[in-house]
Amino acid sequence: MAAKGNKRMQKVWRIIKRTLIFLFIFHLFYILILKWVDPPITITQFVSFVTGDGLKRDYVSMNEISPYAKLAVISSEDQLFPDHSGFDWKSIEKARSYNKKKPNRIRGASTISQQVAKNVFLWQGRSYFRKGLEVYFTFMIELIWGKKRILELYLNISEMGKGVYGIEAASQKYFNKPAQKLTRSEVAMIAACLPNPKEFTVKPISRHVAGKFPWILIQMINLQDDPDIQNLLQ
């Protein structure tokens, strides 16, 4: 009986091991493909579609996006984006200290790279398991894709309104023009909605967006001549 039990366990372990190897190879292949090919759909986009929020999106290449849009999201969301390796450890530590003091008011510290890793490969949530996967995928995309591809996908897959995904769809919805022709003020307003695009609406303009987008415009001026950021805008 013991021998049969051991054989059964060995068989189960072989199946688990092969499954894990397959999943590792598959996800690595998928990451490599996404270096050049846009994701067909993300979990967040799928949930948006099936829950009735809709799904408006239109992937565009970097040369079809206004440089102001690239500068605006960096200025608003992750000013150290060109310099870090996927994680802003100082901001993470500050957020952790804040959350301990005020557990009912959670503050995030996700970089653009972390947001892309979450939005492309994972689901929304705050569990430690999902966060661990986010760390792994962030490391992988930094290693394989590089900053320009990460920024390109961020601008194409981020939710920028209820059921609106990506800068092109947002530009068409709010300003009736392609993303390539967005002005500084227009991209600053779109960037201002990113923390909570369903609540922080661009049109009609919410109090949050109205208050934040002038600050983003100032940050854009402060950062626009930085050589590392200029390299990302080209």
Sequence and secondary structure as in RCSB ss.txt:
>XXXX:A:sequence
MAAKGNKRMQKVWRIIKRTLIFLFIFHLFYILILKWVDPPITITQFVSFVTGDGLKRDYVSMNEISPYAKLAVIS
SEDQLFPDHSGFDWKSIEKARSYNKKKPNRIRGASTISQQVAKNVFLWQGRSYFRKGLEVYFTFMIELIWGKKRI
LELYLNISEMGKGVYGIEAASQKYFNKPAQKLTRSEVAMIAACLPNPKEFTVKPISRHVAGKFPWILIQMINLQD
DPDIQNLLQ
>XXXX:A:secstr
 HHHHHHHHHHHHHHHHHHHHHHHHHHHHHHHHTTTS  S  HHHHHHHHTTS  EE    GGGS HHHHHHHHH
HH TTTTTSSS  HHHHHHHHHHHHH TTS      HHHHHHHHHHS S   HHHHHHHHHHHHHHHHHT HHHH
HHHHHHHSB STTEESHHHHHHHHHSS GGG  HHHHHHHHHTTTSTTTS TTTT HHHHHHHHHHHHHHHHHTT
 HHHHHHH 
